[in-house]
Amino acid sequence: ALAFGVRFGGRSIVYATDTEHYACVDPAICSLAEGADILIYDAQYTTSEYAGAGGSPKVGWGHSTFEQTLELALRSQVGKLYLFHHAPGRTDSEIDQLLEEYREAVTHRKSTLRVFAAAEGDEALL
């Protein structure tokens, strides 16, 4: 697991990969991400994939679910969330569909969080 935050000139970015929350969102990562302008976060599985739907359970594999990632970002009140570490077998259109679900969940929660799917070559602007 790796997570680090950089704060400089009134701006901040947090990068966290290979993190697994198990039953609840990790408060240490929430603390690290608190108020960050950008959070780049591992969102490899859906909750059903994590539980084993369509294959073996992913518990203990060291990755987060989309739902846990969203909860972390909302609790930490970050400005922008970049989803990355996508499941290797997931297509671009499947990622786009999940991104839309994220954005709908953010709207439903009346949050100003902006959510993006990270892609090779992306440049995150503060």
Secondary structure, DSSP 4 states (H G I P E B T S, - for coil): -EEEEEEETTEEEEEEES---TTS--HHHHHHHTT-SEEEEE--B-HHHHHTTTSS--TTSS--BHHHHHHHHHHHT-SEEEEES--TT--HHHHHHHHHHHHHHHHHTT---EEEE--TT-----
